[in-house]
Every structure is written in structure tokens, then in C-alpha cells.
Amino acid sequence: MFTIEHEFDATIITLIDEGSPNLADDVTISAFEDCVTLEQLDPRSDELVTITLSMVQVNDLLAALNLPEGSYRLVRDRSQDSSLS
């Protein structure tokens, strides 16, 4: 299950684990103009952990989701289209 909320400066997506008896804490993804943050509560330390991805890293992640194992580099041309090499 997930929720989507649109705020002034970000789109907030919350992923809610419903998959198994050992449920993970919710993951909150905030998409801003210049970066994306992922937040999740660490149950061992009871602290919120935040990871920040640049937009280049987000684009690399999107490309990686549908590729087989290997090492890749996105080649960006001047028209902002991406191709793999």
C-alpha cells in the first residue's frame, strides 16, 4: 500500500509494508525540484534515517531497475535524453 500527497515544494510518497509477518517501518519518499529524500525509522536506534539522492542518482536508479546485473553509465546528450553505455 502507498499514499501520495502533493505539497507546495514536494511530492510525498509513503510506502506502507503489508507483505509479511515481519513488517518494515514505513518509507517516506519526498521528491523536490533538485533532490529526492528517503526516510525510514531505524527500529534499533529509534532514529529517523534520511538518504538524499541527487536527480542524477534518481535517473540512474530508474534506469537500473530494469537492467540485468552489470556496471553501467548513463550517457546524457545535450537534449537531455539518456542512453546506456
N, C-alpha and C positions, 0 to 999 in steps of 0.2 A: 504494500500500500504506500502511496505517496501523496503529498499535498503540494500545491503550487500557489504562491502568493506573489502579487506584484506590488512592490513598494516604490517610493519616489525614485531611489537611486539603484535599486537592485531587484532581481527576481529571486525569490527564496523557494527552494525545493527541499522538502523534508522527506527522507526515506524512512519508512517505519517497517522494521523487521517482523514478519509474520510467518517465517519459513520453518522454524524448528522449535523444539522444546527449549533450546539454549539460545534465547533471543539476544541479539546485539542491541546496544543502545541506538536511538535514532541518529541519523546522519543528516545534518543541515548543510545544504549547498547554497551559497549566495553568489549570484552572478552579477558582477559590477561591470562598468564600462571597460576597465583596464585589468581586471583580475577576477578569479573565482576562488572563493574560500570554502573549505570543507571543515565542519566542526562535529566532534563527537565526544561524549563524556567518557573518560577513561575510568572504568569501574575499579581498577586497582588503586588509583590515586584520588579518585573522585574529583578530578580536574577536567575542565573542558580543553580538548586538544584542537588546535586550529592549524590547517595546512593551507597555504596560499599558492595558487598556480597562476603564472602569467598567461596571457592569452595565447602565446606561442606554445606553452606547455599544454594548454587545453586543446589546441588544434592537433598537436602530436598525439595526445591521448585519444581523441576522436578517431584519428587515422589508425591507431594501434589496435583499437577494439575489434577490427575485422581482419587483422593480418595474422599469418602464421608466425611461429617462433622465428626470431632473427633480429638483426640490427638494421635499422632504417634511418634515413634522414629525409625530412620533407624539404624539397627544393621549391622555394617561393619565387615566382616571377613577378615582374613589375605590375601585372594586372591583378595581383593578389590571389591568383589561382595557385593551388598547390599540386605538386606531383611528387611521387615517391622515387627515390633513387637507392 
